[in-house]
């Protein structure tokens, strides 16, 4: 939404709603739904608004204060002067997945060349302290996904974020940075050198005004956009606690698929991912093939074969026997695998776990396994 897509009065009314304390995205949407349009909210009488379920005097006490109108008009001027595109939660241009999130932003501010139409969209997040293991995974993962032309979403922060967004640009993919501040600045400042490439190959989203700075709470709010606008969220590396785990929790609350890249139990920045997998809050992700299969994406046959070949290069004799058995016989129970391959069940179980870590088999409901 920009000044030509909706009237100035409607955009100012939306900004005005955003500026009122105690009226978040959920209540703002409820008010708009009841009144019909954002401007109609301010054209109604307070006693009528109080009849809306969940709206009390405390909520709308300051709704009609002139300071909110003045602030909205000032931000509207900034939007016009800086050619910022705005998309409202009911617009066709608003991210489709995000429309289904009850707490999705009322209004998104946008810069760049973002095109979401008929696109596969995933977010990739992780620690600011990315390791060489994480970097290598990001590079290979994005390269293997490139034939599907997905949009890669992240937070434009240090570490995994900027690594994956740079790789997306390198592969000619759209990438979107979701910011925790207004579009009048870039944080961290050192990433300003990547701004032009992101604008050319995607762009930036934020719900924050030009008056907003990168405060801690803004990053937590920003995470729901990263999780909400995507089909799946991928955590590459994370310590035991971290913002990427918050994003994963939000994605789970939205019933989106979450994936985590496993690592060694002794690695500090794999603890968070390993815990997500252990607690069944994320699918194990060892390669792009896992994501493609579980999201039911199609991949060009040539590229698919290349990925598959890469997956099973280092199988020992028992692993190769199990893999061949599953290839020939399809989905099989653990007991059947152990019996037919003449392997003790405890050995078959541990071997299958190793093979899952290598990305050559996947577990299925009902204690079934299949070859990838």
N, C-alpha and C positions, 0 to 999 in steps of 0.2 A: 504494500500500500504506500503510495506517495500522494502528493498533493493533487495529482490528476486522477488518481484511482478512487479516492474518497474526498469528500469536501474538507476544506480546512477546519470547519466547525467540528466534524466528526473526529478528525485526528487530534485536535486540541482537547476534545472531550475525553478521548482515550488516555492521552497524556495526563490529563487532570485526574482521572481515576487512578492512574499509576502513582500519582504523587500523594494521594491521601493515606495517612497512617491508618493501620488497622483494616485496610481494604486490600487484600492480596488478590492474586489471580483468580482464585476460586470464587470469592465473593463478588469480584468485579464482573465475572462472567454471569453469575446469578442475577445481578442487578440488570445487566444488559439484556439477558434473556427475558426478564420480567417486563422491562420497559420497551424493548424493541431495538433501540439503538443507544450508543454511548451518550449522545447529546440529549436523548429523551430522559436519561437518568437525572440530569441536572435541570430538566424542565418539569419534573414531577415534584409533588409536595412531599415533605419529609414524613408526614403522617401516613401517606400511601406507601412509601418505601418501608416503613416499619411493619407493614402487614406481610412482607415477604418472610417466609420461613427462614430462620437463622440470622436475620438482620435485626439488631437491637440498637438502642439509642447510643450505646458506647461506640458501636461500629461506624455509624454515620454522623456522629456528633460534629465532626469538622468537614463533612462532605462539601458544604457550600461556602467554606472560607475562601475569601478572595485570593489568599496567598497561593492556593493550588492553581487557580486560573492564571495568575501572573507567571508562575513557574512554567506552566504548560505552554503559554504563549512564547516565553523566552526560548524553550527547547524547540518549539515549532520553527522559530526563526532560524535556529542553528541547523535544523534538518534541511530547510529550504536552501540555505546558503551553502551547505556542504554536499548537496545532491545525495542525501542518504535515502535509500529505499526502505520503506517500512511495510511490514506485513502483519496483518491483524489475524487473530486466531481463527476467524471464519473465512479468510481469503483462500483462493485456490493456490496462491503462491506460498502459503504457510506450510512448513514441513508436515506431510501427511501423518506420519507416525506420531508426531508431537500433538496433533489435534486430539488424539485419543488419551492424552494424559490430563487428568482433571486439573493438575496444578501447572500445566504448561503456561508459558508467558502470554499475557494478554496481547503483547505487542513485541515484535522482534525488529531490531534495526539491522540493516544489511548493507554491505559494500562488496563489490566484486562482480564476478560472472557466474553466479551460482545457478545451476540448472538441475533441479531435483526430479524432473519428469521421467518416469519409467526407469529410475536408477536404483541399483543396489546400494544400500548405505550402511556402513559399519563404523563404529568408533573404536579407536585403539588408544589405550591409556596406560599409564604406568609410572614408575618412580622417576623423580627428577635426576636420580643418580644412576642412570643407565650404565650397565656393564657391557663389556665386549660381547658377551653371550646375547644380551638383549639387542644390541645393535645388529649382530649377525642375523638374528631371527627376524627382526623388522625388515632388513634388506631382502632376505629370501622370501618372506611372507608376501610383501607387497609386489615383488617381481612375479611370483606365482599367481597372484590374484589379478594382475594387470590385464590379461586377456578378457576378463569379465567386465572391465571398465567400471569398477565400483567407485563410490565416493568415500573418501577416507576422512573421518571427522575426529578431531582431537582438540586439545586446549591451548595449543601454541605455546606451551610452557617449556621449561628445560627438560632434558632427558628424553624419555620415550616419545612425548608429544612432538617435539620438533624433529626428532629422528624420523618418525613415521611420516610426518608431513613433507619433509624434504625428499624422502624416498618416493612418495606419491607424485610429487612434482617431477622427479627424475624419470618416472615411468609414464608421465603424461596424463596422470589421473587428476580428477577434481579433488581438491582437499578443502575442508572448511575448518577454520579456527573459531571456536566458541570462546568469547572473551569475558573476563570478569570485571570489565570497566567500559567506559564509553568509547566511541569510535574516534575520539579526538586524540587518542594516544595509543601506544603499543607497549605492552608489558610482557616479558622483560624487554628493556630498551635494546639490548644486544640483538634481539630478534627482528629489529626493524629492517635489517638487511634482507630478510626473507619476505617482507610484506608485499613487495611488487609481484613476486612470483606467485604468492598465494592469491592475490587479487586477480591475476591473469588466469590462474588454474583453479578457480573456485571463489573463495572469499571469506568474509567474516560475518558471524552472527553475534549479537549481544542484546540483552534486554535492558542494559544500563544506559543511562543518559550521559551526555557529555560532561555533566557535573560529577559523575561517579568515578572514584579512584579504585585501584585494585585492592580493596579491603579483604580480609580473610573470609568474612561471611559471604562475600560476592562469589568467591571461588566455589563454595559449597552450593550456592544457588545455581551457578553456571553448570555444575555437574549434572543437574537434572535435564538440561538441554542436550548435553552430550549423550546421555543415556536415552532420553525420550525420543530424539529425532531419528534414531537408528534401529535397524532390524536386529542388530546384535552388538554387544560390547565385548571387547577383547582386552584382557589385562596381560601385558607382556612381562613386566617385573614389578614386584611390590614388596616392601618390607612388611613386617607384621601389622603395622598400622600405616594408613596413608589415604590420600584423597581418591586414588584410583579404586580402592576398596569401597569407598562411599559411592562412587559411580556405579560399581558392580551391584551394590545393594539396591540402589535406585532402579537400575535396569531390571533386576529380579522383581522388584515391587510392581514394575510395569508389565510383567510377564514377558520380558524379552529374553532372548538367549544370551547367556554369558559364557565366555570362554576364558581359560587361563592357561598360560604357558608354564609347564612344570619345570622345576630346576632341582639341583642337589639340595638335600636337607640341610647341608652346612652353609649354604649361600644365603646371606642376610636378605638379599633382594629377590629371593624366590620363596621366602616363608609365606608371604601373603597369598601368592598364587597357589602354592601347595595346599594351604589351608582352605582356599575356595574350592579346590578339587576334592579335598578330604571331606569337607562339610557338605558336599554335593550342591554347592552354590554356583558351580561352573563346570562346563564340559572341559575335558582335557584337550588341549590344542598343541599338537606337535608339528603341524604343517598346514598349509592352505587347504590341502585335501580334506582335512577334518571339518573345516568350516563349510566348504563347498558341499560336502555330503549332508551334514546335519541341517543346513539351511536349504537344501534341495536346489542348489544353484547348478546350472549347466556349465560345463567347461568344454572348450574345443577339444576334440579327441586327441589331437597331437599333444597339446599342453597337458592334458590329463595323464597321458602315458608317460610324459616326461616327469611329472610329479610322482607317479606311482613307482617309476624306476628308482627315483631318488630315495624313496621310503624304505626299500628293503635291501639295501646294499650290504649290510653287515649283520646277517643272521647266522647264528651258529647252527649246528646240525639239527638239534632238536627243534629250534625255532623254525628252520626251513621245512622240517617234516610237518609241523603243525600248520604252517602257512599253506603248504601245498594241499594238505588235507582239507582245510577250510575253503581253499579255492575250488577244489573238486566237488565238495559236498555242501557248500553253502553254510547257512547259519547252523551252529551245533552247540549242544549243551557241553558244559565242562566235563561231565562224567563221560559223555560219548567221545570227546576228544582224547581224554586220558585212556579210555579203553581201546579205541581203534588205533591210536598211535603207540600203544603199549608203553605208556609212561605213568608212573605213580601219580595219583591225583594231586598230591601236594606239589610235585614237581611241575605238573601241567599248569597249576594255578599260578605259581611264581613265574613260570616262563611266559604265560599269557600276559601277566602284568608288565614284564619287561618288553614284550612285543607291543603292548599298548603304548608304553612310553616311547618306543621307537616309531609309533605311528603306522604300524602295519596291520593291526587288528583293532577292533572296537568292541566294547561290551554292549549288549543289548538287554532290554528288560527280560526277565525270566531266566537269568543266568546263561543267556546265549552269547555266543561270540561269532564274529564274521571277519573275513579278510577284507582289507581295504583295497 
